[in-house]
Amino acid sequence: MSRYDDGMVVRREVLGDAHVDRATAAITDHTREFQELITEYAWGSIWTRPGLDRRSRSMITLTALIARGHHEELGMHVRAALRNGLTREEITEVLLQSAIYCGVPDANSAFRVASRVFAEIDAGD
């Protein structure tokens, strides 16, 4: 299997088929190379490495997204963290830890995003 194929397998396992199907359906000539890049590089080269388990990778990803203020992707990765075995309580701990090292305003936004995701899941989404 190619690195792209490996990446697509992991991407689907971590983000879910529905998300990946929406992302791939939205590919245009303009975004095609970027989508191929993230599938091969992020998912096929990094998320497939044996050095960290997916739970750890999810915790790191949540923290990085909070630190950089990338709240638009945070919801997707809160869902991924749950899929990777983190509990809601563990996600809360990551957000609390991030408040100290990333800043209270970013953690405040992260709590809003996570609360929205949890409510969507509870509502059957």
Contacts in CASP RR format, 6 or more apart in sequence:
PFRMAT RR
TARGET T0000
AUTHOR 0000-0000-0000
METHOD contacts of the structure
MODEL  1
MSRYDDGMVVRREVLGDAHVDRATAAITDHTREFQELITEYAWGSIWTRP
GLDRRSRSMITLTALIARGHHEELGMHVRAALRNGLTREEITEVLLQSAI
YCGVPDANSAFRVASRVFAEIDAGD
1 9 0 8 1.000
2 40 0 8 1.000
3 40 0 8 1.000
3 44 0 8 1.000
3 45 0 8 1.000
4 36 0 8 1.000
4 39 0 8 1.000
4 40 0 8 1.000
4 44 0 8 1.000
6 43 0 8 1.000
6 44 0 8 1.000
6 48 0 8 1.000
7 39 0 8 1.000
7 40 0 8 1.000
7 43 0 8 1.000
7 44 0 8 1.000
7 47 0 8 1.000
7 48 0 8 1.000
8 20 0 8 1.000
8 39 0 8 1.000
8 43 0 8 1.000
10 43 0 8 1.000
10 44 0 8 1.000
10 47 0 8 1.000
10 48 0 8 1.000
11 20 0 8 1.000
11 39 0 8 1.000
11 43 0 8 1.000
11 47 0 8 1.000
12 20 0 8 1.000
13 83 0 8 1.000
14 43 0 8 1.000
14 47 0 8 1.000
14 54 0 8 1.000
14 58 0 8 1.000
14 80 0 8 1.000
14 83 0 8 1.000
14 84 0 8 1.000
15 76 0 8 1.000
15 79 0 8 1.000
15 80 0 8 1.000
15 83 0 8 1.000
16 83 0 8 1.000
19 76 0 8 1.000
19 79 0 8 1.000
23 35 0 8 1.000
24 35 0 8 1.000
27 35 0 8 1.000
46 57 0 8 1.000
47 54 0 8 1.000
47 57 0 8 1.000
52 60 0 8 1.000
54 84 0 8 1.000
54 85 0 8 1.000
55 81 0 8 1.000
55 84 0 8 1.000
55 85 0 8 1.000
55 86 0 8 1.000
57 84 0 8 1.000
58 77 0 8 1.000
58 80 0 8 1.000
58 81 0 8 1.000
58 84 0 8 1.000
58 85 0 8 1.000
58 86 0 8 1.000
59 81 0 8 1.000
59 86 0 8 1.000
59 90 0 8 1.000
59 94 0 8 1.000
61 77 0 8 1.000
61 80 0 8 1.000
61 81 0 8 1.000
62 74 0 8 1.000
62 77 0 8 1.000
62 78 0 8 1.000
62 81 0 8 1.000
62 91 0 8 1.000
62 94 0 8 1.000
62 95 0 8 1.000
62 98 0 8 1.000
62 110 0 8 1.000
63 94 0 8 1.000
63 97 0 8 1.000
63 98 0 8 1.000
63 101 0 8 1.000
63 102 0 8 1.000
64 70 0 8 1.000
65 71 0 8 1.000
65 73 0 8 1.000
65 74 0 8 1.000
65 77 0 8 1.000
65 110 0 8 1.000
66 74 0 8 1.000
66 95 0 8 1.000
66 98 0 8 1.000
66 102 0 8 1.000
66 106 0 8 1.000
66 107 0 8 1.000
66 109 0 8 1.000
66 110 0 8 1.000
67 98 0 8 1.000
67 101 0 8 1.000
67 102 0 8 1.000
67 106 0 8 1.000
69 106 0 8 1.000
69 109 0 8 1.000
71 106 0 8 1.000
71 109 0 8 1.000
71 110 0 8 1.000
71 113 0 8 1.000
74 110 0 8 1.000
74 113 0 8 1.000
74 114 0 8 1.000
75 113 0 8 1.000
75 114 0 8 1.000
75 116 0 8 1.000
75 117 0 8 1.000
78 91 0 8 1.000
78 113 0 8 1.000
78 114 0 8 1.000
78 117 0 8 1.000
78 118 0 8 1.000
79 117 0 8 1.000
79 121 0 8 1.000
81 90 0 8 1.000
81 91 0 8 1.000
81 94 0 8 1.000
82 88 0 8 1.000
82 91 0 8 1.000
82 121 0 8 1.000
86 94 0 8 1.000
88 118 0 8 1.000
91 114 0 8 1.000
92 114 0 8 1.000
95 107 0 8 1.000
95 110 0 8 1.000
95 111 0 8 1.000
95 114 0 8 1.000
96 107 0 8 1.000
98 106 0 8 1.000
98 107 0 8 1.000
98 110 0 8 1.000
99 106 0 8 1.000
99 107 0 8 1.000
99 108 0 8 1.000
END
